[in-house]
Amino acid sequence: MTITATKTNTANVLVTAKIDNADIEKTIDKTAKHLAKTTNVSGFRKGKVPLATIKKMYGERLEQDAEQQTLQEVVEVAKKDLNIATSDIIAEPTFKKYEKVADGIEVEIAISLRPTIVAEGYEKLAPSYDEPTVEESELEARLNKLLDANAPFKKLTEERALEKGDQATFDFLGTIDGIAFDGGKAEGFELVIGSGQFIPGFEEQMVGLNKGETKDLTVTFPETYQATDLAGKESVFTVTLHEIKAKSSDELDEAMVKRLIPGDETATAQTVKDKLTEQIKSEKMSKIYNETLKPQLIEALVAEYDFDLPENIVEQEIDAQLNNKAREMSEEELAQYKDNKEKINELRETLREDATKSVKATFLIDALAKKESIVVNDQEVSQTIYYEAMMSGQDPQQVIAYYQQNNLLPAVKMGMIEDKLFAKIIGLEN
């Protein structure tokens, strides 16, 4: 077996090897001897099974295992020759060539190494920005929205018909062709008219009802309704309205302050306004960061530092971008690339520059995060996902389970590390 290992640059190794048939046969014999001692074969005493019998029983498997072991030996020899630590290798080695010839196997193996990054003075690359301000009109609009959302519903002092925005308390019974269906009945149900909680047409037909009045509402379940036995069917809901409540005054009085900031006895109307002002400023700053500062800093970092990149990782990123592009293509567009290697390679090359920048940015962020001792633990990741799920009205446990099942947690953690790092460089830390 002959092996030549060469560092093509600081991040890439090319291993060329010729594995002789004798090398493979030697490994097969070694494994077969072990099996002969440990395998029970009918007609032979344990440990006395002839090698020829073992080879006949496990021939193909023995050959595959021997080739795999020999290839691993090739990689280990290359690591030793070039003094490469296992921790320096990223991703699995890939084959540039694997060809069986008459007297053995000829291979070329690419090994990716962690890039050597010397990054100093990156603080000067931080983009500048103007601190966002909050106009009085913005604060007023946000406050009015908050007050409207939190104003409690109270019983009407004067009798009138149900209006959009009122809270109705009513009984209902749903039927299809005169027959009640599961889940179509409730008593004392509370619903804010206009909230869109019920199927289309239901809430609109309730408008105008008076307390104590009964009415039949004819509606059609959407074709995409979750209960497939009801989807697309016309139904009649008999509703009886028992009570109408309207939103009370939405003034920022003492009661409202306590409702908005529970547990803080010192809170005042100004406290609420101050918190809203900070919230608006934070939202504006987040927008500036995501749309301007972050892209500018990444671009500046990528342009400033030059280092060798692992070719295998760049190719993997091109593959990922190519797959994303393919998902956006129409069937007609995809047909143009089917069985057309030249056209696919042309498309790959158009993606190379962006893929290279993306890989470079990833390694830079990783190196700078370690330099700045930026860490994000698993609990922080879970808390972030939990909070965002709650804010979007989703079940936090289900969302976390989805991220775990689809192996998305590492990407979330990397994004959080990136944001912590950039916030420190730009000067956005709290």
BELCORDA-V519408 format. One record per residue. RES is the residue in three letters. PHI is phi as a letter, one per 40 degrees, with the letter a starting at -180 (999 if undefined). Layout:
res=RES phi=PHI
res=RES phi=PHI
This chain:
res=MET phi=999
res=THR phi=b
res=ILE phi=b
res=THR phi=b
res=ALA phi=b
res=THR phi=b
res=LYS phi=c
res=THR phi=c
res=ASN phi=a
res=THR phi=c
res=ALA phi=b
res=ASN phi=b
res=VAL phi=b
res=LEU phi=b
res=VAL phi=b
res=THR phi=b
res=ALA phi=a
res=LYS phi=b
res=ILE phi=c
res=ASP phi=c
res=ASN phi=d
res=ALA phi=c
res=ASP phi=c
res=ILE phi=c
res=GLU phi=c
res=LYS phi=c
res=THR phi=c
res=ILE phi=c
res=ASP phi=c
res=LYS phi=c
res=THR phi=c
res=ALA phi=c
res=LYS phi=c
res=HIS phi=c
res=LEU phi=c
res=ALA phi=c
res=LYS phi=c
res=THR phi=b
res=THR phi=c
res=ASN phi=c
res=VAL phi=b
res=SER phi=d
res=GLY phi=g
res=PHE phi=b
res=ARG phi=c
res=LYS phi=d
res=GLY phi=g
res=LYS phi=b
res=VAL phi=c
res=PRO phi=c
res=LEU phi=d
res=ALA phi=c
res=THR phi=c
res=ILE phi=c
res=LYS phi=c
res=LYS phi=c
res=MET phi=c
res=TYR phi=b
res=GLY phi=d
res=GLU phi=c
res=ARG phi=c
res=LEU phi=c
res=GLU phi=c
res=GLN phi=c
res=ASP phi=c
res=ALA phi=c
res=GLU phi=c
res=GLN phi=c
res=GLN phi=c
res=THR phi=c
res=LEU phi=c
res=GLN phi=c
res=GLU phi=c
res=VAL phi=d
res=VAL phi=c
res=GLU phi=c
res=VAL phi=c
res=ALA phi=c
res=LYS phi=c
res=LYS phi=c
res=ASP phi=c
res=LEU phi=c
res=ASN phi=f
res=ILE phi=b
res=ALA phi=c
res=THR phi=d
res=SER phi=c
res=ASP phi=c
res=ILE phi=c
res=ILE phi=b
res=ALA phi=g
res=GLU phi=c
res=PRO phi=d
res=THR phi=b
res=PHE phi=c
res=LYS phi=c
res=LYS phi=a
res=TYR phi=a
res=GLU phi=b
res=LYS phi=c
res=VAL phi=b
res=ALA phi=d
res=ASP phi=b
res=GLY phi=i
res=ILE phi=b
res=GLU phi=b
res=VAL phi=b
res=GLU phi=b
res=ILE phi=b
res=ALA phi=b
res=ILE phi=b
res=SER phi=c
res=LEU phi=b
res=ARG phi=c
res=PRO phi=c
res=THR phi=c
res=ILE phi=b
res=VAL phi=b
res=ALA phi=b
res=GLU phi=b
res=GLY phi=g
res=TYR phi=c
res=GLU phi=d
res=LYS phi=c
res=LEU phi=c
res=ALA phi=c
res=PRO phi=c
res=SER phi=c
res=TYR phi=a
res=ASP phi=c
res=GLU phi=c
res=PRO phi=c
res=THR phi=b
res=VAL phi=b
res=GLU phi=c
res=GLU phi=d
res=SER phi=c
res=GLU phi=c
res=LEU phi=c
res=GLU phi=c
res=ALA phi=c
res=ARG phi=c
res=LEU phi=c
res=ASN phi=c
res=LYS phi=c
res=LEU phi=c
res=LEU phi=c
res=ASP phi=c
res=ALA phi=c
res=ASN phi=b
res=ALA phi=c
res=PRO phi=c
res=PHE phi=c
res=LYS phi=b
res=LYS phi=c
res=LEU phi=c
res=THR phi=c
res=GLU phi=b
res=GLU phi=c
res=ARG phi=a
res=ALA phi=c
res=LEU phi=c
res=GLU phi=b
res=LYS phi=c
res=GLY phi=g
res=ASP phi=c
res=GLN phi=b
res=ALA phi=b
res=THR phi=b
res=PHE phi=a
res=ASP phi=b
res=PHE phi=a
res=LEU phi=b
res=GLY phi=c
res=THR phi=b
res=ILE phi=b
res=ASP phi=f
res=GLY phi=g
res=ILE phi=b
res=ALA phi=c
res=PHE phi=b
res=ASP phi=c
res=GLY phi=g
res=GLY phi=b
res=LYS phi=b
res=ALA phi=a
res=GLU phi=b
res=GLY phi=g
res=PHE phi=c
res=GLU phi=b
res=LEU phi=a
res=VAL phi=c
res=ILE phi=c
res=GLY phi=h
res=SER phi=c
res=GLY phi=g
res=GLN phi=c
res=PHE phi=c
res=ILE phi=c
res=PRO phi=d
res=GLY phi=g
res=PHE phi=c
res=GLU phi=c
res=GLU phi=c
res=GLN phi=c
res=MET phi=c
res=VAL phi=d
res=GLY phi=h
res=LEU phi=c
res=ASN phi=b
res=LYS phi=d
res=GLY phi=g
res=GLU phi=c
res=THR phi=b
res=LYS phi=a
res=ASP phi=c
res=LEU phi=b
res=THR phi=b
res=VAL phi=b
res=THR phi=b
res=PHE phi=c
res=PRO phi=c
res=GLU phi=c
res=THR phi=c
res=TYR phi=d
res=GLN phi=c
res=ALA phi=c
res=THR phi=c
res=ASP phi=c
res=LEU phi=b
res=ALA phi=d
res=GLY phi=g
res=LYS phi=c
res=GLU phi=c
res=SER phi=a
res=VAL phi=b
res=PHE phi=b
res=THR phi=c
res=VAL phi=b
res=THR phi=b
res=LEU phi=c
res=HIS phi=b
res=GLU phi=a
res=ILE phi=b
res=LYS phi=b
res=ALA phi=b
res=LYS phi=c
res=SER phi=c
res=SER phi=d
res=ASP phi=b
res=GLU phi=c
res=LEU phi=c
res=ASP phi=c
res=GLU phi=c
res=ALA phi=c
res=MET phi=c
res=VAL phi=d
res=LYS phi=c
res=ARG phi=c
res=LEU phi=c
res=ILE phi=b
res=PRO phi=c
res=GLY phi=g
res=ASP phi=b
res=GLU phi=c
res=THR phi=c
res=ALA phi=c
res=THR phi=b
res=ALA phi=d
res=GLN phi=c
res=THR phi=c
res=VAL phi=c
res=LYS phi=c
res=ASP phi=c
res=LYS phi=c
res=LEU phi=c
res=THR phi=c
res=GLU phi=c
res=GLN phi=c
res=ILE phi=c
res=LYS phi=c
res=SER phi=c
res=GLU phi=c
res=LYS phi=c
res=MET phi=c
res=SER phi=c
res=LYS phi=c
res=ILE phi=c
res=TYR phi=c
res=ASN phi=c
res=GLU phi=c
res=THR phi=b
res=LEU phi=c
res=LYS phi=c
res=PRO phi=d
res=GLN phi=c
res=LEU phi=c
res=ILE phi=c
res=GLU phi=c
res=ALA phi=c
res=LEU phi=c
res=VAL phi=c
res=ALA phi=c
res=GLU phi=c
res=TYR phi=b
res=ASP phi=b
res=PHE phi=a
res=ASP phi=c
res=LEU phi=b
res=PRO phi=c
res=GLU phi=c
res=ASN phi=c
res=ILE phi=c
res=VAL phi=c
res=GLU phi=c
res=GLN phi=c
res=GLU phi=c
res=ILE phi=c
res=ASP phi=d
res=ALA phi=c
res=GLN phi=c
res=LEU phi=c
res=ASN phi=c
res=ASN phi=c
res=LYS phi=c
res=ALA phi=c
res=ARG phi=c
res=GLU phi=c
res=MET phi=c
res=SER phi=c
res=GLU phi=c
res=GLU phi=c
res=GLU phi=c
res=LEU phi=c
res=ALA phi=c
res=GLN phi=c
res=TYR phi=c
res=LYS phi=c
res=ASP phi=f
res=ASN phi=b
res=LYS phi=c
res=GLU phi=c
res=LYS phi=c
res=ILE phi=c
res=ASN phi=c
res=GLU phi=c
res=LEU phi=c
res=ARG phi=d
res=GLU phi=c
res=THR phi=c
res=LEU phi=c
res=ARG phi=c
res=GLU phi=c
res=ASP phi=c
res=ALA phi=c
res=THR phi=c
res=LYS phi=c
res=SER phi=c
res=VAL phi=c
res=LYS phi=c
res=ALA phi=c
res=THR phi=c
res=PHE phi=c
res=LEU phi=c
res=ILE phi=c
res=ASP phi=c
res=ALA phi=c
res=LEU phi=c
res=ALA phi=c
res=LYS phi=c
res=LYS phi=c
res=GLU phi=c
res=SER phi=f
res=ILE phi=c
res=VAL phi=b
res=VAL phi=b
res=ASN phi=c
res=ASP phi=c
res=GLN phi=c
res=GLU phi=c
res=VAL phi=c
res=SER phi=c
res=GLN phi=c
res=THR phi=c
res=ILE phi=c
res=TYR phi=d
res=TYR phi=c
res=GLU phi=c
res=ALA phi=c
res=MET phi=c
res=MET phi=c
res=SER phi=c
res=GLY phi=g
res=GLN phi=b
res=ASP phi=c
res=PRO phi=d
res=GLN phi=c
res=GLN phi=c
res=VAL phi=c
res=ILE phi=c
res=ALA phi=c
res=TYR phi=c
res=TYR phi=c
res=GLN phi=c
res=GLN phi=c
res=ASN phi=b
res=ASN phi=f
res=LEU phi=c
res=LEU phi=c
res=PRO phi=d
res=ALA phi=c
res=VAL phi=c
res=LYS phi=c
res=MET phi=c
res=GLY phi=c
res=MET phi=c
res=ILE phi=c
res=GLU phi=d
res=ASP phi=c
res=LYS phi=c
res=LEU phi=c
res=PHE phi=c
res=ALA phi=c
res=LYS phi=c
res=ILE phi=c
res=ILE phi=c
res=GLY phi=g
res=LEU phi=b
res=GLU phi=c
res=ASN phi=c
